[in-house]
Amino acid sequence: MPHAVPLWRVIRDDLRARIKAGILKPGDKLPSTRELADQYETSPVTVRKAVDILIESGELLGRQGMGVFVAIPPASDR
């Protein structure tokens, strides 16, 4: 029986795909964790795990009290 992919990975991959496709552009603010949890029909903890991984990889940027934004790629990546 195949293993199901954890939902946080599905969310992470979906957010990455939206960034790559230009749906989410550098500097765009992501919806709140609660809004994303409602959108993906999961808990805020699951969304937070996916978002935290994207922050750690430099794809997103978290700003205390302001939210989470799509990171602006370095000039060499543009």
C-alpha positions in Angstrom: 0.0 0.0 0.0 1.5 3.4 -1.0 2.2 6.0 1.6 0.2 9.1 1.5 2.1 12.4 1.1 1.9 14.5 4.2 -0.4 17.5 3.8 2.3 20.0 4.8 4.3 18.7 1.7 1.3 19.2 -0.6 0.9 22.8 0.8 4.6 23.5 0.4 4.7 22.2 -3.1 1.6 24.1 -4.1 3.0 27.4 -2.7 6.3 26.7 -4.6 4.3 26.1 -7.8 2.4 29.3 -7.3 5.6 31.3 -6.9 7.3 29.6 -9.9 4.2 30.3 -12.1 4.2 33.9 -11.0 0.8 33.7 -9.3 2.6 34.7 -6.1 5.2 37.4 -7.0 8.2 38.6 -5.1 7.0 41.0 -2.4 3.5 39.6 -2.3 2.0 39.0 1.1 0.6 35.5 1.8 -2.8 35.1 3.4 -2.8 34.6 7.1 -2.1 31.1 8.5 -5.8 30.8 9.5 -6.9 31.8 5.9 -4.5 29.3 4.4 -5.6 26.6 6.8 -9.2 27.2 5.7 -8.2 27.2 2.1 -6.4 23.9 2.4 -8.9 22.5 4.9 -6.3 21.7 7.5 -5.0 23.0 10.8 -2.9 26.1 11.2 -0.1 23.9 12.6 0.1 22.0 9.2 0.2 25.2 7.2 2.8 26.7 9.6 5.1 23.7 9.0 4.9 24.2 5.2 5.5 28.0 5.5 8.4 27.6 8.0 10.1 25.2 5.5 9.8 27.8 2.7 11.1 30.5 5.0 14.1 28.3 5.9 14.8 27.7 2.2 14.6 31.5 1.5 11.6 31.3 -0.7 9.4 33.1 1.8 10.3 35.9 4.3 8.5 36.1 7.6 8.3 39.6 9.2 7.2 39.7 12.9 3.9 41.4 13.2 3.6 42.0 9.5 3.1 38.6 7.9 4.8 36.3 5.4 6.0 37.5 2.0 7.4 36.0 -1.2 11.1 36.6 -1.0 12.7 38.8 -3.6 15.3 36.6 -5.4 18.9 37.7 -5.4 20.0 39.7 -8.4 21.9 36.7 -9.8 18.7 34.7 -9.9 16.6 37.3 -11.8 
